[in-house]
Amino acid sequence: MSTRFAGGLAQLPIGAIPASDLSAGIQFGIDLQPDRPSVGTLFEAVDSETQSSLTVDLNAAIDRTQVDVTLVDGAGRRLSATFETSRSAGKRLVCRIVPRQNVIRIYEIQPWCSGADPNPKYLAREGPRAFGRFPREIRLAGSGAFSGRAAEFWFRVGKYEGADVTGLKAASRSGRDWTLGPRLPTPELVSLFRTQLMWLRQVATNQPLTYGDFLRGSTVAYSWLLDRRPMLHLLQQGLGIQVALPCQTETSRAYEALVLSKAPIYMQRGAYMGGPLRADWGPIKRFLTDPAYFISGRAVSNRDFIEVVRNKMGGGHYDEERTPLQRDLLEAASSMRLAGEAALLYQMKMLLHALLVGAESSGLSSWLT
């Protein structure tokens, strides 16, 4: 399951759990990333008759994240602890609660973390054991308090199995470009990001894009994605946020293959979001390799498109020496129009819109503005 919460909640049935099974422990895992610094309930399970409950609260700040876990039985006995986790905004957590031992443990499954918090702060250790029954459903983003992304959620009574954490571990391995740096982003970098983000919000929805904005857009995209130390990499490393951008879906790739089988001279991707082919969220590296054009069957990736506008057409540098593919692209696209705009300008506007959506939906804009 992967869901983005913005004020709502998900009700997940977990079925009847014998009270005797609770003594063996309660386990859950989750991959989460708050949209902004906030305090709220991540998930809760409450039985209205017995008043037994399990509540997990999240206190996310720009330099630290605290997780509070509280288990209450039908007699009101509590087991509650506070955990200071790593300062990364994105987290993959596994929690183990053993009522009969009065123990709660939280593990972070990220490349820069290992093991459980060695010094949890216990708020109550009253040995909850009177569970006439346990709540039969979990409210994820309890009461709509959590805003952000949640994925790979699982809940188990008794000892968890290796398969339970497979998804969390796989997600950590796949995020090769997601690391936590030694410090927060500098004020200078944050100021530059805010300035460029405000500009993106203005131009990504303008009709049509001006030629000046077309050139400037290539420099912003290059700075965010392709610089020696790309801005998005510095920001996600400084904050511990995983940035995702709209990438091709399996359906769009199948459609693309069908069209290319007809050997068209020119094919343009157009919109990155919406439409029947939709989009699939993926890492920055995948976005850069996705095609923006095909010229006589030759792919022009998003990376290629940004580079030709910035390095050859004058976005950051003008150079009349161009590869055969670059010449063919500019010759073909310069005579085309799409959605009432020059094809090159339209493609840049769609690419800038994809960057804006990625920054907004990943939480960068709300964490830093």
C-alpha positions as CSV (number, residue, x, y, z in Angstrom):
1,M,0.0,0.0,0.0
2,S,1.2,3.5,-0.8
3,T,-0.9,6.5,0.0
4,R,-0.6,10.2,0.2
5,F,-2.5,11.8,3.1
6,A,-3.6,15.4,3.2
7,G,-6.2,15.5,5.9
8,G,-7.9,12.1,5.4
9,L,-7.4,8.7,6.9
10,A,-7.4,5.0,5.9
11,Q,-9.3,2.4,7.9
12,L,-7.5,-1.0,7.7
13,P,-9.3,-4.1,9.1
14,I,-7.0,-6.4,11.0
15,G,-9.6,-9.0,12.2
16,A,-10.1,-10.6,15.6
17,I,-6.9,-11.0,17.6
18,P,-7.0,-13.4,20.7
19,A,-5.9,-11.5,23.8
20,S,-3.4,-14.4,24.6
21,D,-1.5,-13.6,21.4
22,L,-0.7,-10.1,22.5
23,S,1.7,-11.4,25.1
24,A,4.0,-12.5,22.3
25,G,4.2,-9.0,21.1
26,I,2.9,-6.5,18.6
27,Q,4.9,-5.5,15.5
28,F,4.4,-3.0,12.8
29,G,6.4,-1.5,10.0
30,I,5.9,1.7,7.8
31,D,7.7,3.8,5.2
32,L,6.7,7.4,5.8
33,Q,7.6,11.0,4.9
34,P,5.7,13.9,6.4
35,D,5.0,16.8,4.0
36,R,6.1,19.4,6.5
37,P,7.2,19.9,10.1
38,S,4.2,18.9,12.1
39,V,2.9,17.1,15.2
40,G,0.1,14.5,14.8
41,T,-1.1,10.9,15.0
42,L,0.4,8.6,12.6
43,F,-1.9,5.7,13.3
44,E,-4.2,4.5,16.0
45,A,-6.3,1.5,17.0
46,V,-9.0,2.1,19.6
47,D,-11.7,-0.3,20.9
48,S,-14.7,1.7,22.0
49,E,-16.0,-0.9,24.4
50,T,-12.9,-2.0,26.3
51,Q,-10.9,1.2,25.7
52,S,-7.8,-0.8,24.9
53,S,-5.8,1.2,22.3
54,L,-2.5,1.5,20.4
55,T,-1.5,5.0,19.3
56,V,1.6,6.2,17.5
57,D,2.3,9.9,17.3
58,L,4.8,11.7,15.2
59,N,6.6,15.0,16.0
60,A,8.5,16.0,12.9
61,A,10.9,19.0,13.0
62,I,13.5,20.1,10.5
63,D,16.4,18.9,12.7
64,R,14.8,16.0,14.6
65,T,11.9,13.6,14.6
66,Q,10.3,12.1,17.7
67,V,8.0,9.0,17.7
68,D,5.7,8.3,20.6
69,V,4.2,4.8,21.1
70,T,1.4,4.2,23.6
71,L,-0.4,0.9,24.4
72,V,-3.3,0.9,26.8
73,D,-5.2,-2.2,28.1
74,G,-8.9,-2.4,29.2
75,A,-7.9,-1.7,32.8
76,G,-6.2,1.5,31.8
77,R,-2.6,0.2,32.3
78,R,-0.2,1.9,30.0
79,L,3.1,1.1,28.2
80,S,4.4,4.3,26.6
81,A,7.8,5.5,25.3
82,T,9.3,8.3,23.3
83,F,12.0,7.8,20.7
84,E,14.4,10.3,19.2
85,T,14.9,9.0,15.7
86,S,17.3,10.3,13.1
87,R,16.7,13.8,11.8
88,S,15.8,12.6,8.3
89,A,12.3,13.5,7.2
90,G,11.8,10.2,5.3
91,K,11.8,7.1,7.5
92,R,11.4,3.4,7.4
93,L,10.4,2.2,10.8
94,V,9.9,-1.2,12.5
95,C,8.4,-1.2,16.0
96,R,8.2,-4.1,18.4
97,I,6.0,-4.0,21.6
98,V,6.1,-6.7,24.2
99,P,3.5,-6.0,26.9
100,R,4.6,-8.8,29.3
101,Q,8.2,-7.5,29.3
102,N,7.2,-3.8,29.4
103,V,9.4,-3.2,26.4
104,I,9.1,-1.1,23.2
105,R,11.7,-1.0,20.5
106,I,11.9,1.1,17.3
107,Y,14.3,0.3,14.5
108,E,15.1,2.5,11.5
109,I,15.8,0.8,8.2
110,Q,17.9,3.4,6.4
111,P,21.4,3.2,5.1
112,W,22.7,5.6,7.8
113,C,20.9,3.8,10.7
114,S,21.5,0.5,12.4
115,G,19.7,-1.2,15.4
116,A,17.2,0.2,17.8
117,D,17.2,3.4,19.8
118,P,19.4,2.4,22.7
119,N,17.9,5.0,25.1
120,P,14.1,5.2,24.8
121,K,12.4,7.5,27.3
122,Y,9.6,5.5,29.0
123,L,6.7,7.6,30.1
124,A,4.8,4.6,31.6
125,R,5.6,0.9,32.2
126,E,2.5,-0.4,33.9
127,G,2.4,-3.9,32.4
128,P,-0.8,-3.8,30.2
129,R,-2.3,-7.3,30.0
130,A,-6.1,-7.0,30.4
131,F,-7.0,-7.2,26.7
132,G,-10.5,-8.6,26.6
133,R,-10.1,-8.0,22.9
134,F,-8.0,-5.8,20.6
135,P,-9.3,-3.2,18.2
136,R,-10.3,-4.8,14.9
137,E,-9.1,-2.0,12.7
138,I,-6.3,0.5,12.4
139,R,-6.8,4.1,11.4
140,L,-3.8,5.1,9.4
141,A,-3.2,8.9,9.6
142,G,-5.5,8.7,12.7
143,S,-8.1,11.4,12.7
144,G,-6.6,12.8,9.6
145,A,-3.7,14.2,11.7
146,F,-0.8,13.0,9.5
147,S,0.0,14.7,6.2
148,G,2.4,13.1,3.9
149,R,3.3,9.8,2.2
150,A,2.9,6.4,3.8
151,A,3.8,3.0,2.2
152,E,4.7,-0.6,3.0
153,F,2.6,-0.5,6.1
154,W,2.2,-3.9,7.9
155,F,0.9,-5.0,11.3
156,R,1.4,-8.3,13.0
157,V,0.7,-9.9,16.4
158,G,3.4,-12.3,17.5
159,K,6.9,-12.5,16.0
160,Y,7.3,-10.7,12.7
161,E,8.6,-12.7,9.7
162,G,11.4,-11.9,7.3
163,A,8.9,-11.3,4.5
164,D,7.4,-8.4,6.6
165,V,10.4,-6.2,6.2
166,T,11.3,-7.2,2.6
167,G,9.6,-4.2,1.1
168,L,11.2,-1.8,3.6
169,K,14.7,-3.2,2.9
170,A,14.1,-3.2,-0.8
171,A,13.1,0.4,-0.8
172,S,16.3,1.3,1.1
173,R,18.4,-0.5,-1.4
174,S,16.6,1.1,-4.4
175,G,17.1,4.7,-3.1
176,R,20.8,4.7,-4.0
177,D,20.8,8.5,-4.4
178,W,19.1,9.1,-1.1
179,T,21.6,9.7,1.7
180,L,21.6,11.8,4.9
181,G,24.3,14.5,4.9
182,P,26.2,15.7,8.0
183,R,24.3,19.0,8.2
184,L,21.1,20.8,7.1
185,P,21.0,22.8,3.8
186,T,22.8,26.2,4.1
187,P,20.7,29.3,4.3
188,E,22.1,30.4,0.9
189,L,21.0,27.2,-0.8
190,V,17.5,27.4,0.8
191,S,17.2,31.0,-0.4
192,L,18.2,30.0,-3.9
193,F,15.7,27.1,-3.9
194,R,12.9,29.4,-2.7
195,T,13.6,31.9,-5.4
196,Q,13.6,29.3,-8.2
197,L,10.5,27.6,-6.7
198,M,8.5,30.8,-6.8
199,W,9.6,31.3,-10.4
200,L,8.5,27.8,-11.3
201,R,5.1,28.4,-9.8
202,Q,4.7,31.4,-12.1
203,V,5.9,29.9,-15.3
204,A,4.8,26.3,-15.1
205,T,1.2,27.3,-15.5
206,N,1.6,30.3,-17.9
207,Q,0.2,30.1,-21.4
208,P,2.4,30.1,-23.4
209,L,5.9,29.9,-22.1
210,T,8.1,32.8,-23.4
211,Y,11.4,32.1,-25.2
212,G,13.2,33.8,-22.4
213,D,11.6,31.5,-19.8
214,F,12.3,28.6,-22.1
215,L,16.0,29.4,-21.8
216,R,15.9,30.2,-18.1
217,G,14.0,27.0,-17.5
218,S,16.9,24.9,-18.9
219,T,19.3,26.5,-16.4
220,V,17.0,25.9,-13.5
221,A,16.4,22.2,-14.6
222,Y,20.2,21.8,-15.0
223,S,20.9,23.3,-11.6
224,W,18.3,21.1,-9.9
225,L,19.1,17.8,-11.7
226,L,22.5,17.9,-13.5
227,D,25.0,20.2,-11.9
228,R,28.2,18.9,-10.4
229,R,26.3,18.8,-7.1
230,P,22.6,19.0,-8.2
231,M,20.4,21.1,-5.9
232,L,17.7,18.4,-5.4
233,H,20.5,16.0,-4.3
234,L,21.8,18.6,-1.8
235,L,18.4,19.3,-0.4
236,Q,17.3,15.7,-0.1
237,Q,20.6,14.8,1.4
238,G,20.4,17.7,3.9
239,L,16.8,17.0,5.0
240,G,16.7,13.2,4.5
241,I,13.8,13.6,2.1
242,Q,13.3,11.3,-0.9
243,V,12.4,13.3,-3.9
244,A,10.3,11.5,-6.5
245,L,9.5,12.8,-10.0
246,P,6.8,11.7,-12.5
247,C,8.2,9.0,-14.7
248,Q,6.9,6.8,-17.5
249,T,4.5,4.0,-16.6
250,E,4.5,0.5,-18.1
251,T,1.4,1.5,-20.1
252,S,3.2,4.5,-21.6
253,R,6.2,2.4,-22.5
254,A,4.0,-0.1,-24.2
255,Y,2.2,2.6,-26.1
256,E,5.5,4.2,-27.1
257,A,6.8,0.8,-28.4
258,L,3.6,0.4,-30.5
259,V,4.0,3.9,-32.1
260,L,7.8,3.4,-32.7
261,S,7.0,0.1,-34.5
262,K,5.5,2.3,-37.2
263,A,8.8,4.0,-37.7
264,P,7.7,7.7,-37.2
265,I,10.1,10.4,-38.1
266,Y,9.1,12.5,-35.0
267,M,7.5,11.6,-31.7
268,Q,7.2,13.9,-28.7
269,R,6.2,12.9,-25.2
270,G,4.4,16.0,-24.2
271,A,2.8,16.1,-20.8
272,Y,4.4,14.3,-17.9
273,M,1.3,14.2,-15.7
274,G,-2.3,13.4,-16.5
275,G,-3.8,11.9,-19.6
276,P,-4.7,8.3,-20.2
277,L,-1.0,7.1,-19.9
278,R,-0.6,8.9,-16.5
279,A,2.7,8.8,-14.6
280,D,4.7,6.6,-12.2
281,W,6.7,8.2,-9.3
282,G,10.4,7.4,-9.6
283,P,13.8,8.6,-8.5
284,I,15.6,11.5,-10.2
285,K,18.0,9.1,-12.2
286,R,15.0,7.4,-13.8
287,F,13.3,10.7,-14.7
288,L,16.5,11.8,-16.5
289,T,16.7,8.7,-18.6
290,D,13.0,8.8,-19.6
291,P,12.5,10.0,-23.3
292,A,11.2,13.4,-24.1
293,Y,11.4,12.9,-27.9
294,F,12.2,10.2,-30.5
295,I,13.7,11.5,-33.8
296,S,13.7,8.8,-36.5
297,G,13.6,6.1,-33.7
298,R,16.5,7.7,-31.7
299,A,15.6,8.6,-28.1
300,V,16.2,12.1,-26.8
301,S,16.1,11.8,-23.0
302,N,15.0,14.4,-20.5
303,R,18.7,14.8,-19.7
304,D,19.5,15.3,-23.4
305,F,16.7,17.8,-23.9
306,I,17.9,19.9,-20.9
307,E,21.5,19.8,-22.0
308,V,20.8,20.9,-25.6
309,V,18.8,23.9,-24.5
310,R,21.2,25.0,-21.8
311,N,24.5,24.2,-23.5
312,K,23.8,24.7,-27.2
313,M,20.8,27.1,-27.5
314,G,21.9,29.7,-25.0
315,G,20.3,28.9,-21.7
316,G,23.7,29.0,-20.1
317,H,26.0,28.7,-23.1
318,Y,25.6,29.1,-26.9
319,D,27.4,26.7,-29.2
320,E,26.7,26.1,-32.9
321,E,28.7,22.9,-32.8
322,R,26.0,20.2,-32.3
323,T,25.7,16.4,-32.6
324,P,23.7,15.0,-35.5
325,L,20.9,14.0,-33.1
326,Q,20.8,17.5,-31.6
327,R,20.6,19.1,-35.1
328,D,17.9,16.7,-36.1
329,L,15.9,17.4,-32.9
330,L,16.1,21.2,-33.3
331,E,15.3,21.1,-37.0
332,A,12.3,18.8,-36.5
333,A,10.9,20.3,-33.3
334,S,11.3,23.9,-34.4
335,S,8.7,23.5,-37.1
336,M,6.2,21.7,-34.8
337,R,3.5,23.0,-32.5
338,L,1.8,21.2,-29.7
339,A,-1.3,22.4,-27.7
340,G,-1.0,25.7,-29.5
341,E,2.6,26.3,-28.6
342,A,6.0,25.9,-30.2
343,A,6.9,22.2,-29.5
344,L,10.2,23.0,-27.8
345,L,8.7,25.5,-25.5
346,Y,5.8,23.3,-24.7
347,Q,8.1,20.4,-23.8
348,M,10.1,22.7,-21.5
349,K,7.0,23.9,-19.8
350,M,5.9,20.3,-19.1
351,L,9.3,19.4,-17.8
352,L,9.3,22.4,-15.4
353,H,5.8,21.4,-14.3
354,A,7.1,17.9,-13.5
355,L,9.9,19.5,-11.4
356,L,7.4,21.7,-9.6
357,V,5.1,18.8,-8.8
358,G,8.0,16.7,-7.6
359,A,9.2,19.5,-5.2
360,E,5.7,20.1,-3.9
361,S,4.6,16.4,-3.5
362,S,7.9,15.3,-1.9
363,G,7.5,18.0,0.7
364,L,10.6,20.1,-0.2
365,S,8.5,23.2,-0.7
366,S,6.7,23.0,2.7
367,W,9.9,22.0,4.6
368,L,11.9,24.9,3.3
369,T,9.3,27.7,2.7
